[in-house]
């Protein structure tokens, strides 16, 4: 199910997994930007004009989802920016200008990253940035109901500096206290902005968030994963004034131990399910 910041909808429809790659093949990109702009986009629209399709099968005002796919892919050629927030805004605004029967549109996109490799390119990641913009008609005006960004899919490994001890012990406890473990953590996070305008930073805020995650995870000596994600949120709020609220969710994917020789060397394997799941919301 999909949620809309503007409120629940009786009906909505659209197109997902719309893939597009814009390639600037002649070195036309801005400084420090990649010539490969890859996205996986999703568009959802709503409005009373589409209700007859549900009730009577009358498609008079209906915009085919195949047309939505073509719209996204073809208009990607005309997008001149590099960040997902501006991309979603560009597409959503143009869609509403073309189709007045749509009351509102939610446009979301996830990056498909590629990294430079000796004159060529290879898939990047594993983490991927994403953004969501919802635009709604208000009479003749267009209002922004939501501007949200995020990064999902962090896979983070720390060899030392992570402990977990002092927790409740009872008949169900089998886990020993651990003073220094190799920590393998997955992390997803998203955030909203102090204003709509603040969402459009040409990708700078997303870069700052990546930096904050890497710095905290790599340098902070922790007593729990909860403490790590709290410190990440604290750093984001302290160093990125445009962010109003952060939602973080981490998974404890610490590898199972095969054999160890003290803290100096060990052999490990992928963690078995089930896994620990830890969430946190922080506001300015």
VMD Tcl script that draws the C-alpha trace (Angstrom):
set ca {
  {0.00 0.00 0.00}
  {1.13 3.54 -0.74}
  {0.79 6.53 1.57}
  {0.24 10.14 0.56}
  {1.26 13.12 2.65}
  {-1.85 14.97 1.45}
  {-4.07 12.31 3.08}
  {-5.71 8.94 2.30}
  {-7.02 8.40 -1.23}
  {-10.11 6.49 -2.28}
  {-8.24 5.44 -5.39}
  {-4.93 6.00 -7.12}
  {-2.97 4.35 -9.89}
  {0.27 4.71 -11.78}
  {3.43 3.01 -13.04}
  {6.42 1.64 -11.17}
  {9.87 0.31 -12.05}
  {10.27 2.84 -14.85}
  {13.97 2.69 -15.70}
  {15.83 5.47 -17.50}
  {19.52 6.26 -18.01}
  {20.53 9.72 -19.20}
  {24.09 9.60 -20.55}
  {26.08 12.76 -21.24}
  {28.51 11.16 -23.63}
  {30.54 14.20 -24.70}
  {31.73 15.41 -21.31}
  {28.89 17.90 -20.92}
  {28.25 17.23 -17.23}
  {28.79 19.81 -14.53}
  {31.98 19.68 -12.48}
  {32.12 16.78 -10.00}
  {28.98 15.23 -11.48}
  {28.68 11.86 -13.19}
  {27.70 11.66 -16.87}
  {25.52 8.67 -15.91}
  {22.17 9.64 -14.37}
  {20.27 6.39 -13.76}
  {16.86 6.21 -12.10}
  {14.11 3.78 -11.19}
  {10.98 5.95 -11.05}
  {7.41 5.49 -9.88}
  {4.43 7.73 -10.59}
  {1.07 7.61 -8.81}
  {-1.83 9.90 -9.65}
  {-5.29 10.48 -8.20}
  {-8.44 12.52 -8.81}
  {-12.23 12.25 -9.17}
  {-11.90 12.17 -12.95}
  {-10.56 8.62 -12.75}
  {-13.37 7.22 -10.56}
  {-15.68 6.21 -13.49}
  {-13.05 3.68 -14.57}
  {-13.58 1.86 -11.27}
  {-17.36 2.11 -11.16}
  {-18.46 1.79 -14.81}
  {-15.37 0.98 -16.84}
  {-15.54 4.39 -18.54}
  {-11.96 5.29 -19.52}
  {-12.74 8.67 -21.08}
  {-10.39 10.65 -18.83}
  {-8.00 7.84 -18.05}
  {-4.26 8.23 -18.73}
  {-2.82 4.83 -19.59}
  {0.02 3.71 -17.33}
  {1.99 2.88 -20.49}
  {1.72 6.56 -21.42}
  {3.06 7.44 -17.98}
  {6.07 5.21 -18.60}
  {6.72 6.90 -21.95}
  {6.31 10.33 -20.36}
  {8.93 9.63 -17.68}
  {11.46 8.10 -20.03}
  {11.15 10.72 -22.77}
  {11.09 13.72 -20.43}
  {14.25 12.45 -18.73}
  {16.07 13.66 -21.85}
  {14.92 17.24 -21.08}
  {15.95 17.16 -17.42}
  {19.20 19.10 -17.04}
  {19.91 18.53 -13.35}
  {21.66 15.78 -11.40}
  {19.67 15.35 -8.18}
  {16.59 13.20 -7.58}
  {14.58 15.91 -5.82}
  {14.75 18.25 -8.81}
  {14.08 15.34 -11.15}
  {10.88 14.35 -9.32}
  {9.76 17.99 -9.13}
  {10.43 18.48 -12.85}
  {8.40 15.43 -13.88}
  {5.53 15.93 -11.42}
  {5.07 19.58 -12.34}
  {5.10 18.90 -16.06}
  {2.67 15.98 -15.69}
  {0.10 18.18 -13.95}
  {0.50 20.85 -16.62}
  {-0.26 18.30 -19.36}
  {-3.12 16.43 -17.62}
  {-5.56 18.79 -15.84}
  {-7.82 15.87 -14.84}
  {-5.21 14.77 -12.29}
  {-5.79 16.32 -8.86}
  {-2.37 15.33 -7.61}
  {0.72 13.30 -8.41}
  {3.33 11.55 -6.31}
  {6.62 11.06 -8.13}
  {9.38 9.02 -6.51}
  {12.74 7.90 -7.83}
  {15.67 5.79 -6.68}
  {19.14 6.27 -8.11}
  {20.85 3.55 -10.11}
  {24.47 4.49 -9.36}
  {27.51 3.93 -11.56}
  {31.11 4.56 -10.49}
  {34.08 5.48 -12.65}
  {36.43 2.61 -13.49}
  {39.57 3.54 -15.49}
  {37.72 5.31 -18.26}
  {34.66 3.07 -18.03}
  {31.80 2.64 -15.54}
  {30.65 -0.06 -13.16}
  {27.55 -0.41 -10.94}
  {27.89 1.55 -7.71}
  {26.33 1.17 -4.31}
  {25.15 -0.84 -2.55}
  {23.38 2.12 -0.95}
  {21.04 4.11 -3.18}
  {19.57 7.55 -2.71}
  {15.86 8.11 -3.24}
  {13.42 11.02 -3.25}
  {9.66 11.58 -3.28}
  {7.73 14.70 -4.29}
  {3.93 15.03 -4.11}
  {2.22 17.94 -5.86}
  {-1.48 18.79 -5.39}
  {-3.75 21.26 -7.15}
  {-5.15 24.06 -5.00}
  {-7.45 25.94 -7.35}
  {-5.20 27.34 -10.05}
  {-2.09 26.90 -7.92}
  {0.09 23.83 -7.39}
  {1.14 23.07 -3.82}
  {3.91 20.76 -2.61}
  {2.38 18.28 -0.18}
  {5.58 16.33 0.42}
  {9.30 16.57 -0.19}
  {11.16 13.60 1.28}
  {14.61 12.19 0.59}
  {16.57 9.20 1.81}
  {19.31 6.66 1.34}
  {18.65 2.95 1.61}
  {20.87 -0.09 1.54}
  {23.93 0.88 3.57}
  {26.06 -2.20 4.30}
  {28.56 -1.21 6.99}
  {31.32 -3.29 8.58}
  {33.45 -2.27 11.55}
  {36.22 -4.56 12.80}
  {36.56 -3.12 16.31}
  {34.97 -0.56 18.60}
  {31.54 -2.09 19.05}
  {30.33 -3.64 22.30}
  {27.05 -5.12 23.51}
  {26.78 -6.00 27.17}
  {24.85 -5.33 30.37}
  {21.45 -6.22 28.91}
  {18.69 -8.10 30.77}
  {19.57 -11.66 31.71}
  {16.88 -14.24 32.44}
  {15.83 -17.75 31.45}
  {15.65 -16.76 27.77}
  {19.13 -15.24 27.53}
  {21.82 -17.17 25.67}
  {23.84 -14.30 24.21}
  {27.09 -13.56 26.10}
  {28.33 -10.08 26.89}
  {30.55 -8.88 24.05}
  {33.18 -6.21 24.72}
  {34.60 -5.89 21.20}
  {32.85 -7.38 18.19}
  {33.17 -7.03 14.42}
  {29.86 -5.28 13.65}
  {28.03 -5.75 10.36}
  {25.07 -3.35 10.19}
  {22.53 -2.50 7.51}
  {20.94 0.94 7.52}
  {18.10 2.75 5.76}
  {17.17 6.34 6.49}
  {15.06 9.15 5.15}
  {14.40 12.74 6.07}
  {12.11 15.72 5.54}
  {13.04 19.37 5.24}
  {12.50 22.58 7.17}
  {10.95 24.05 4.00}
  {10.07 22.90 0.50}
  {12.81 25.05 -1.01}
  {15.41 23.41 1.24}
  {14.82 20.07 -0.52}
  {16.48 21.31 -3.69}
  {20.21 21.44 -2.96}
  {21.51 19.90 -6.21}
  {22.28 16.73 -4.27}
  {24.46 18.41 -1.62}
  {22.34 17.29 1.34}
  {22.42 13.65 0.22}
  {26.22 13.84 -0.01}
  {26.36 15.36 3.49}
  {24.17 12.58 4.87}
  {26.41 9.90 3.34}
  {29.43 11.59 4.90}
  {27.75 11.75 8.33}
  {26.83 8.06 8.25}
  {30.34 7.00 7.27}
  {32.06 9.24 9.81}
  {29.92 8.19 12.77}
  {30.00 4.49 11.98}
  {33.74 4.51 11.38}
  {34.81 6.61 14.37}
  {32.29 6.27 17.19}
  {32.96 3.60 19.83}
  {29.52 2.24 20.64}
  {27.74 0.20 23.27}
  {24.82 -0.73 21.00}
  {23.44 -0.24 17.50}
  {20.78 1.99 19.05}
  {23.55 4.31 20.19}
  {25.10 4.37 16.72}
  {21.93 5.39 14.91}
  {21.21 8.01 17.59}
  {24.67 9.50 17.02}
  {24.10 9.50 13.25}
  {20.83 11.37 13.74}
  {22.46 13.82 16.13}
  {25.23 14.57 13.64}
  {22.78 15.06 10.78}
  {20.69 17.54 12.78}
  {23.81 19.36 14.01}
  {25.52 19.71 10.63}
  {22.64 19.91 8.10}
  {20.26 22.72 9.10}
  {17.88 22.03 6.19}
  {16.78 18.70 7.71}
  {13.69 18.81 9.95}
  {13.07 15.14 10.77}
  {15.01 11.90 10.31}
  {13.80 8.29 10.36}
  {16.46 5.60 10.73}
  {16.13 1.83 10.68}
  {19.09 -0.47 11.24}
  {19.43 -4.24 11.02}
  {21.95 -6.17 13.10}
  {23.55 -8.43 10.50}
  {26.68 -9.22 12.53}
  {28.37 -12.28 11.10}
  {28.33 -15.59 12.97}
  {31.69 -16.62 14.41}
  {33.42 -19.73 13.08}
  {36.72 -19.39 14.96}
  {38.65 -16.58 16.65}
  {42.12 -16.04 18.13}
  {41.40 -13.31 20.67}
  {40.64 -9.97 19.00}
  {43.42 -10.30 16.43}
  {42.00 -12.68 13.83}
  {38.81 -14.61 13.15}
  {36.77 -16.40 10.53}
  {33.07 -15.58 10.17}
  {30.09 -16.40 7.99}
  {26.89 -14.63 7.03}
  {24.45 -14.16 9.87}
  {21.50 -16.51 10.03}
  {17.97 -15.18 10.29}
  {16.30 -13.91 12.39}
  {17.95 -10.50 12.67}
  {17.64 -7.54 15.04}
  {15.68 -4.55 13.74}
  {16.06 -1.12 15.40}
  {14.22 2.10 14.52}
  {14.51 5.73 15.56}
  {12.83 9.04 14.63}
  {14.47 12.36 15.52}
  {13.15 15.88 15.04}
  {14.79 19.27 15.18}
}
mol new
graphics top color blue
foreach p $ca { graphics top sphere $p radius 0.5 }
foreach p [lrange $ca 0 end-1] q [lrange $ca 1 end] { graphics top cylinder $p $q radius 0.2 }
display resetview
